[in-house]
Amino acid sequence: MFARDCKSIINLGQLLFDAMTKSPRQPSKPLLSEAEAPLRSRPRRRRDPAQPNLPLDPMPDRIEPCLALLKPKPPKGPQWAFEVKWDGYRLAVHTEPTGVRILTRGGHDWTNRFPAIEQAARSLPVSTAILDGEAVVLDERGRSDFGLLQQSLGGRGGKRRSSDAIFMAFDLLYFDGHDLRKSELDVRQHLLEDLVPAGGEGDIRLSEEIEADGDQLLASACEHDLEGIIAKRRDAPYRSGRLGDWLKIKCIQSDSFVIDASCCGRSQVSNFRQAKANRRDRISSLDG
């Protein structure tokens, strides 16, 4: 039994490594089965001028992001999809005919900070879109490294333009004149995969779903020194805020902790407090 479990973890480790290095996977299934899909389109009739055009959804100027709720263990059940948790800056990439905007989680315009991502967004085969994702810098093993990202931007408080950062896209909120926030995750992901194909090596890449058991995937992620994993409800719409549709499970559960001075030396307590202060600074930088 132990040998079989070890073998599963090893296999998951390889699967995780393949996803990190962006190896292609099989295309997702079409929204319509072959039986449901029409064999051929009907001849197009001239539009009646008296019939109004179908209205398009106005493109939001900004969308508050959906935030992941911290949990100690991965959820169970087929309704959950799993991805790698990237360690970088949360961004929304807005592309429209007038240009590209790259907004931080706090709504600040950082378009000029990520020129490579901006250029890649201009090349997307779509007129209007809003992509949700994370700007990251990958190390030599394909892992996102927040320290390398900060260095590429000139360090804490720096204003440098990063040519090393890439954008890992994990959701599509607006597409070709249509607001997708009320659509289920599976629908949004299907459209995102058409826009940003799996296995790409450009400056905008797809954060791919990893089909695996959550517990084993978390163990494999931690073994590869990743930050953790993300779980998302397949049937959920995109809702702003931290409402539980997305969950984050970290390898190190450090979002909140209580310092017991009786068991630690003064220097250890000081280190704990400094680590917590550094984390507050990082959250502040993510918002600005």
Buried (B, 14 or more C-beta within 10 A) or exposed (E): EEEEEEEBBEEBBEBBBBBBEBEEBEEBEEEEEEEEEEEEEEEEEEEEEEEEEEEEBEBBEEBEBBBBEBBEEBBEEEEBBBBBBBBBBBBBBBBBEEEBBBBBBEEEEBBEBBBBBBEBBEEBEBEBBBBBBBBBBBEEEBBBBBEBBBBBBEEEEEEEBBEBBBBBBBBBBBBEBEBBBEBBBBBBBBBBBBBBEBBBEBBBBBBBBBEBBBEBBBBBBBBBEBBBBBBBBBEBBBBEEBEBBBBBBBBEEEEEEEEEEEEEEEEEBEEBEEEBEEEEEEEEBBEE
